[in-house]
Amino acid sequence: MGVIEDYLAAVTGHDWDALGKLVRDDVVRTGPYHDRFEGRDAYVGFLSGLMPNLPGYAMDVSGVTYTDGGRRAFAELAETVEVNGAPLVTPEVLVFDIDADERIARIDIFIKQQPA
């Protein structure tokens, strides 16, 4: 497993200490709605407050691809949460920039929206 697989396992396993070690102090995360978190403490704080409270949460990773000599990675996945008692599946791609020390410097999240 690589740093991105470890990151995804930390998120789904709610292992915030491990997650904190995988991201840089100055990590920048930009979400699908242009929401932005800068810095490890802000980002890990956001996830640790959000993830345990998502009803019926599941993540299905279909693949992780590394490029640029391992400095960039793409994770294709689907996240599921319960909305009004029914599962809502959201396909996503996460784009990661990875530094020379194998820590995540940047995360950009792109989603496919469900049809109306």
Buried (B, 14 or more C-beta within 10 A) or exposed (E): EEBBEBBBBBBBEEBBEBBBEBBBEEBBBBBEEEEEBEBBEBBBBBBBEEBEEEEEBEBEBEEBEBEEEEBBBBBBBBBBEEEEEEEEEBBBBBBBBBEEEEBBBBBBBEBEEEEE
